[in-house]
Amino acid sequence: MPLTDTMIRSAKGGERPVKLTDGGGLYLLVMPSGSRRWRMQFRYAGKQKLLTFGVYPAVSLADARRRRDEAKKALAAGTDPSAQVRLEKVAKLTANANTFGVLADEYLAKLKREGRAETTIGKIGWLLDFARPIIGDRPISEINAAEVLAVLRKIEARGRLESARRLRSTIGSVFRYAIATARATDDPTIALRGALTAPKVKSRAAVTDPKAVGALLRAIDGFVGQPTTHAALRLMAILFPRPGELRAAEWTEFNLEQAVWTIPAARTKMRRPHRVPLPPQAIAILKQLREITGGKLVFPSVRTVLRPISDNTLNAALRRLGYSQDDATAHGFRATASTLLNESGKWNADAIERQLAHVENDDVRRAYARGEHWEERVRMMDWWADYLDSLKAVGRFVALQPKRSKS
């Protein structure tokens, strides 16, 4: 006789377990303690076997019958239901071990093994921290596009449109890593292309008018603050590296006798060593600075010599000089140099790009442009340093082209 909920609730255990049969091999075992446990007996390959479905009422009568019917379908298909259950348990355990948070940590560790810059890894980790509270504990194979979009919408709602856009890309990288390591089958971020509000592209502020450049250089000369910050600002103008490359520079990278600074691949954006010719003005600044710092780092923090000045130090110094973030930034020195060097008409555009450590996007062109243009860059950097001195000295427009002699 099939069981009913009333029969189950009223059943009482004795000194030994009481067996209440429902049919099709399913029965409820009422224990002496009063607990009620679902069981199913079946035969497979001539052997008597047993399945356990859980405890009543956590597993209802309807749920137990559904599981029984699924087991019978598996038997009809020639599959051992108990083996299938074991596989499902293993899959669940595997899924729980392969959460988004776990895969995110593995992805960050992979980037570290590949030698990515600590700053880059830190930014990626910072972005992923936005996702962890919402999907960090979710099995990565079960996360869908709607869940990822919920993460991104929270960032977007704060007005951080660029962060939301970058987070979508970063989450996608974690999913692609999961796919490559057989922990996921698809990347839900692909379906979210176009779902986010596009941020307005705003170029970093830079001073490109020669007269204004001269005023900026004079302001830097009058900077009152840490000598390391003052020196860094002056070198940013002369050498125009990426700010992070200069901030973390070590004295071992500089050969002042040969007038060259070699930035190691680990600290460059393109992960290639980059050589920078040092004009006399830069060498003079470095020699003065070495007497002040002289340790491992060229620009140590005021708090500890083990760390360089922070990424906000140079921009904060420009603010103290009266330049807002819409007027000038540390990174803007690169745009200043690029603009004025190209406008001078004196230098090969490839030499300028090489000095900026840019990589040609065209694969074919890049294959034929492997030269460093080193000799031209040495002359160019000497000219650039002298040109900045002239702008600073006269405080007015200085012709980029040499004046023609009167005939």
Buried (B, 14 or more C-beta within 10 A) or exposed (E): EEBEEEBBEEBEBEEEEBEBEBEBBBBBBBBEEEEBBBBBEBEBEEEEBEBBBBEBEEBBBEBBBEBBEEBBEBBEEEEBBBEBBEEEEEEEEEBEEBBBBBBBBBBBEEBEEEEBBEEBBEEBBEBBEBBBEBBBEBBBBEBEBEBBBEBBEBBBEEEBBBBBBBBBEBBBBBBBBBBEEEBBEBBBBEBBEEBBEEBEEEEEBBBBEBEBBBBBBEBBEEBEEBBBBBBBBBBBBBBBBBBBBBBBBBBEBBEBEEBBBBBBEEBBBEBEBBBBBBBEBBBEBBEEBBEEBEEEBBBBBEEEEEEBBEEEBBBBBBBEBEBEEEBBBBBBBBBBBBBBBEEBEBBEEBBBBBBBBBEBEEEEEEEEBEEBBBEBBBBBBBBBBEBBBEBBEEEEEBEEEEEEEEE
